[in-house]
């Protein structure tokens, strides 16, 4: 008979936690460059604030592994690697100090946020199914912050960036 810790669902859950942990680690490395590339002070601050939150997201995942008595490790998140590479291409392909660049950075950042929202929402549900309620709570807290970050980016974009980018031509 399989125990919860050896079930395929449990192993899949752990694998996905390792994946999202690596995604957060990649973001911690990438966000300073993205923030520096932003033209708008408000957007730069949003990226800098999200870097602080991302560090907290990683610490929450570390706690999740502790709660489950699982060794902390990470697994290369190919999806996040691709999203970050896309962001780097945007920086290379857009002109410095333009709202067009900011508009493009917001699009790239929202793709990241939506990936994280999907990941954390699914992982929270799996944690509940597996009976890891403390882990589910940690994941929900992070999910709420990811939604808030996405909303902040939308607010910045619709506030003036997108219109300003259009006016830049």
ABEGO torsion letter per residue (X at the ends): XBBAAABAAAAAAAAAAAAAAAAAAAAAAAAAAAAAABABAAAAAAAAAAAAAAAAAAAAAAAAAAAAGBBBBBBBBAAAAAAAAAAAAAAAABBBGBAAAAAAAAAAAAAAAAAAAAAAAAAAAAAAAAGBAAAAAAAAAAAAAAAAAAAAAAAAAAAAAAAAAAAAX
